[in-house]
Amino acid sequence: MIECISIDADDTLWDEASRFAAAEARFVETVEGWTQRTGVKIALREYHFGRLDSVAFGPWGYREVLHGYIRQSLPASVAERAEELAHDVCSAIVTDPFTPLPGVVEALDELR
């Protein structure tokens, strides 16, 4: 008889990927506005993918990636604001309300 069921909730029960996409878009658009640079998204992703073996997944690992990118790639004149922005966009990944994927509520009710 089954007595316990465990479910890994992130991106299994709700759409977590869109949260990261929104965080990235906000960071990129803001930094491009501050620096008048284009291609920040491409450079950030190259930096991120180059660090995947040494950073954790999730919002705090992503924040570490953003901070490293800032130190490596952005001028000192915007670095402090960019550090605050990185913290804010990653905090939003965690604190914004979650919306379950279709069918999740019903499935959890059934499992209960």
C-alpha positions as CSV (number, residue, x, y, z in Angstrom):
1,M,0.0,0.0,0.0
2,I,1.3,3.5,-0.9
3,E,1.7,5.6,2.2
4,C,3.5,8.6,0.9
5,I,3.9,10.4,-2.4
6,S,6.5,13.1,-3.0
7,I,6.4,15.6,-5.8
8,D,9.2,17.9,-7.0
9,A,7.1,21.0,-7.3
10,D,9.2,23.6,-9.2
11,D,8.2,23.5,-12.9
12,T,6.2,20.4,-12.3
13,L,3.2,22.0,-10.8
14,W,3.6,25.6,-12.1
15,D,5.3,27.4,-15.0
16,E,8.6,28.4,-13.5
17,A,10.3,29.0,-16.9
18,S,8.2,32.1,-17.6
19,R,9.4,33.6,-14.3
20,F,13.0,33.3,-15.4
21,A,12.2,34.6,-18.9
22,A,10.5,37.7,-17.3
23,A,13.5,38.2,-15.0
24,E,15.9,38.0,-17.8
25,A,13.9,40.3,-20.0
26,R,13.6,42.9,-17.3
27,F,17.4,42.7,-16.5
28,V,18.4,42.9,-20.2
29,E,16.1,45.7,-21.2
30,T,17.1,47.8,-18.1
31,V,20.8,47.2,-18.6
32,E,20.6,48.0,-22.3
33,G,18.8,51.2,-21.5
34,W,21.5,52.2,-19.0
35,T,24.5,51.3,-21.2
36,Q,23.1,52.0,-24.7
37,R,24.4,48.5,-25.6
38,T,22.7,45.9,-27.7
39,G,23.2,42.2,-27.5
40,V,23.2,42.0,-23.7
41,K,20.9,39.0,-23.8
42,I,23.2,37.1,-26.1
43,A,26.3,38.0,-23.9
44,L,24.4,37.1,-20.7
45,R,23.3,33.7,-22.0
46,E,26.9,32.9,-23.2
47,Y,28.2,33.8,-19.8
48,H,25.4,31.8,-18.1
49,F,25.9,28.7,-20.2
50,G,29.7,28.9,-19.6
51,R,29.0,28.8,-15.9
52,L,26.4,26.0,-15.7
53,D,28.9,23.6,-14.2
54,S,29.7,25.8,-11.3
55,V,26.4,27.5,-10.3
56,A,23.3,26.1,-8.9
57,F,19.9,26.1,-10.6
58,G,17.1,28.3,-9.3
59,P,16.8,31.9,-8.6
60,W,19.8,32.2,-6.3
61,G,22.1,30.5,-8.8
62,Y,20.7,32.8,-11.5
63,R,21.4,35.8,-9.3
64,E,25.0,34.5,-8.9
65,V,25.2,34.4,-12.7
66,L,23.9,37.9,-13.0
67,H,26.4,39.3,-10.5
68,G,29.3,37.6,-12.3
69,Y,28.1,39.0,-15.6
70,I,27.9,42.5,-14.1
71,R,31.4,42.3,-12.7
72,Q,32.8,41.0,-15.9
73,S,30.9,43.0,-18.5
74,L,29.3,46.2,-17.2
75,P,30.9,49.5,-16.7
76,A,31.4,50.6,-13.1
77,S,29.0,53.5,-13.6
78,V,26.0,51.1,-13.7
79,A,27.4,48.1,-11.7
80,E,25.8,49.1,-8.3
81,R,22.4,49.7,-9.9
82,A,22.7,46.5,-11.9
83,E,23.5,44.5,-8.7
84,E,20.3,45.8,-7.1
85,L,18.4,45.0,-10.2
86,A,19.8,41.4,-10.2
87,H,18.6,41.0,-6.6
88,D,15.2,42.4,-7.4
89,V,14.5,40.3,-10.5
90,C,15.6,37.1,-8.8
91,S,13.5,37.9,-5.7
92,A,10.5,38.3,-7.9
93,I,11.0,34.8,-9.2
94,V,10.4,33.6,-5.7
95,T,7.8,36.0,-4.4
96,D,5.4,36.6,-7.3
97,P,2.2,34.5,-6.9
98,F,2.3,31.1,-8.5
99,T,-0.4,29.8,-10.8
100,P,-0.7,26.1,-11.0
101,L,-0.5,24.5,-14.5
102,P,-3.8,23.2,-15.9
103,G,-5.1,20.1,-14.1
104,V,-2.7,20.4,-11.1
105,V,-5.2,21.3,-8.5
106,E,-7.5,18.5,-9.6
107,A,-4.6,16.0,-9.6
108,L,-3.5,17.0,-6.1
109,D,-7.0,16.7,-4.8
110,E,-7.2,13.2,-6.3
111,L,-3.8,12.2,-4.8
112,R,-4.9,13.5,-1.4
